[in-house]
């Protein structure tokens, strides 16, 4: 739970601004926006797949040679 206490001579606008920043740091606003609408299971799966780190595929011994230079 996020709590904001007034700091001395702080106005209400400044407190709201600090509260919003704390919510963004926690990822709360991003989560609320994501949950606001129904997400189909296939879309959820696609989103999770895109967020995974991508690994390099292929032969590491090749060294990026083009087709023309390999045939020689």
C-alpha positions in Angstrom: 0.0 0.0 0.0 1.4 3.4 -1.0 1.2 6.1 1.6 2.1 9.8 1.3 2.6 12.1 4.3 2.7 15.8 4.1 6.2 17.3 4.3 6.1 20.6 6.2 4.9 23.3 3.8 3.8 21.0 1.0 0.7 21.8 -1.0 -2.0 19.2 -2.0 -0.8 19.3 -5.6 2.7 18.5 -4.6 1.5 15.5 -2.6 -0.6 14.2 -5.5 2.5 14.6 -7.8 4.6 12.5 -5.3 1.8 9.9 -5.0 1.6 9.6 -8.8 5.4 9.1 -9.1 5.4 6.4 -6.4 2.6 4.6 -8.2 4.6 4.7 -11.5 7.7 3.3 -9.7 5.7 0.5 -8.3 4.2 -0.3 -11.7 0.7 0.2 -10.4 -0.5 2.5 -13.2 0.8 0.1 -15.9 -0.9 -2.8 -14.2 -4.2 -0.9 -13.9 -4.2 0.1 -17.6 -3.5 -3.5 -18.6 -6.3 -4.9 -16.4 -8.8 -2.2 -17.5 -9.9 -4.3 -20.5 -10.3 -8.0 -21.0 -7.3 -9.7 -22.6 -7.9 -12.9 -24.5 -5.7 -15.8 -23.4 -4.0 -15.9 -26.9 -3.2 -12.2 -26.6 -1.8 -12.7 -23.1 0.4 -15.5 -24.3 1.6 -13.4 -27.2 2.5 -10.5 -24.9 4.4 -12.8 -22.5 6.3 -14.4 -25.5 7.3 -10.9 -26.7 8.6 -10.0 -23.2 10.9 -13.0 -23.0 14.6 -12.4 -23.8 15.5 -13.5 -27.3 18.4 -15.8 -27.9 20.6 -15.9 -30.9 20.1 -18.9 -33.1 22.4 -20.4 -35.7 25.9 -21.7 -35.8 28.3 -19.6 -33.7 31.4 -20.9 -35.7 30.2 -19.3 -39.0 31.0 -15.8 -38.1 28.5 -14.0 -40.3 29.8 -15.1 -43.7 27.7 -14.3 -46.7 26.7 -17.1 -49.2 29.1 -15.9 -51.9 32.2 -16.1 -49.6 31.2 -19.5 -48.3 31.1 -21.2 -51.7 34.7 -20.3 -52.5 
